[in-house]
Amino acid sequence: MKDEFNALLPHTQPGFLAEALGAHVEQYYALEKNVPLAGAWGAGESSLWAERIKATAPNVEVLLRFGISNGWLDDQAAAVTRKFGKGRITYIGAVLDEKTMAAAAEWMAKDAGLTSSLTPAPAGVEISRRVANGREVYLAVNATSELKTLQLPRTMKLLLSQTEASRVELPAYGVEVISNVQH
């Protein structure tokens, strides 16, 4: 929340996007202990930091609320969203635990109409899409110490192992580059 001269701005988050969001941060502070959260993304906890959000527009939807904890955050908005233009703007005023963050990301992807052209990844496997010069490949990385199986939506080319398959066995910390089969 600083300007080009590194000076603090006189307004709180989300700064110049407050009008578009239809809300702003009313209070913020570091947390001494985790605070419960609940709402559209399930139940979880916020750690380290919290921002109490105040809606200023009637069509702001509260996605998460802080639970009973320390008085100043009790039942206050922790995450809000509002339709804006052809999409929406969402603001999260909490450090979400892993489960709640995953639910938030899944909600955002679904709301935005994003779909994977490959497949859902098993826990511990990251899939990244790379596109260049009209070609598309996927990098599958197993970040665990266990064998992971990746079921592909169709037979595809496994570039590192130089085979074709409809599933990939990724050894512990293994990597594979996957491409569409071209006949």
N, C-alpha and C positions, 0 to 999 in steps of 0.2 A: 504494500500500500504506500509506495513512494513514487514521486514524480521523477522526471529525467535528471533532476539535480540532487537526487537522493534525499529529498526532504519528505517528511511524513505528510500524507494527505489528511485533511481535517475530517474525512468521513470514513466509516468502517466498511468492511467487506459487504457486498461484492463491488464496492467502489462505483465506477461508472455504469455497472450493469444492474444496479439496484432497481432502477425503474423498469427495466426489462423483466427482471426476476419478480418484481412486485413484493419484495421483501429486503430486509437488511439485517446485519448482525447488530443486535442491541447491546450485548455484553459478551466478553470472552475472557478466558483465563486458563492457566495450566491447572490440571487436575492432580490432587494429592492421591486419589484412589479411583479405580474404575467406576463408571457410572452406568447403570442399566439403560438399555434402549429398547423400544418396541415400535412396530408399525408394519408398513407394507412389505418390508424386507425381512420380517421375522423379528425375533428377540435376540439381543446381543449386548455388547458393552462398548463404551467409548473409553479410551485411555489417553493419558497425557494432556489432552487439550479439548476444550469444549467452547462452542459458540452458541449463544442463545439467539435464535432467529425470530424476528418480528415480521409478520405479514403486513403489507401495506395495501394490497389489492385484494378484492373479494374472491378472485378465482385462483388464488394460491392454494395448492394442495399440500398438506403436511404429510410427508412420507414416513418420518420417524419422529418419535418424541423421547425425551429423556425420562427415565423413571424417577421414582422417589429416591433421593440420595443426599443432597446437600442444601436444599432450600432454594437457592437461586436458579437451579436447573429443573426442579421438579415439574414434570408434565409440560415442559417447554419444547418448542419445535427444535429438532436437531437436523432435519433435512426437509427441504421444500422443493416443489417443482411448479412450473406454470407453463402453459402452452404459449408459444411466442412465434410469430411468423408461421413458417411451414413446419416447425418442430416444437421443441420445448427447451427451457433452461432449468437446470436443476442445481441446487447448492447444498452441499453437505458440510455441516458445521461441527464435525466430530471426527476423531480418529477411530474408525470402525475396526472391530475385531475381524478376523479372517472370514468367518462364516457370513457375517452381515455384509462385508465388502463384496464377497462373491455373489450374494443375492442381489446387491445393488447393481453390480456390473451386468448380471444376467438380465435384470429388469431394464436397464438402459439399452442393452443390445436388442432386446425384444421390442421395446418401445420404438426404437429407431428403425426397426425392420431389418436388422442385420442378421444374416444367416451365414453359416460356415459352408463353404463349397467343398470341404473335405469331410471331417467327422468330428464328433466330440472327442476330446482327448481324455485318456484315463488320468487319474490323480498322479501328479508328479511328472507328467509329460507335457511339454510345451510345443505347440505347433505354430510356426510362423510362415506366412505367405509372402513370397517375393515375386515381383513382376518386373520384367525388363525386356525391351525389344520384342514385344508381342509374345513372350514366353512366360509361363507361370510354373513355379516350383514351390514345394512346401518343405520346410526343415522341421523334422521331428526330433526332439531332444528329450531323452529320459534323464531327469535330474535326480533319480533315486538309485538306491543300491540293489534294487530288485528288477527282475525281468518284467517288462511291460509289453502287452499285446495291443496293437493299434489296428482296429478293424476298419478297413477302407471302404468307401461307398461302391467301389467297382475295382476291377483289375487296373493297377497302375504300375508305372515303371519305378523301380527302386534303383536310383542312380549309383549309389555307393556300392551296393552289392551286385549291381548289374543283372537284376532279375526282374520279373514281372510277378505281381501277387495282389491278392485282395486283402491281405493282412500283413502287418509288419511285426516281427518279434524284435523289440529293442532291448538289448542286454543292459545291465546296470551301467548307467552313465553313457549309454549308446546314442548314436546319431544316425539318421538316415535322411536322404534327400529324395523326395517323391515327386514324380511328374506324371502327367497324363500320358497314356500309351498313344503313340501316333502310328497309324498303319498306313 
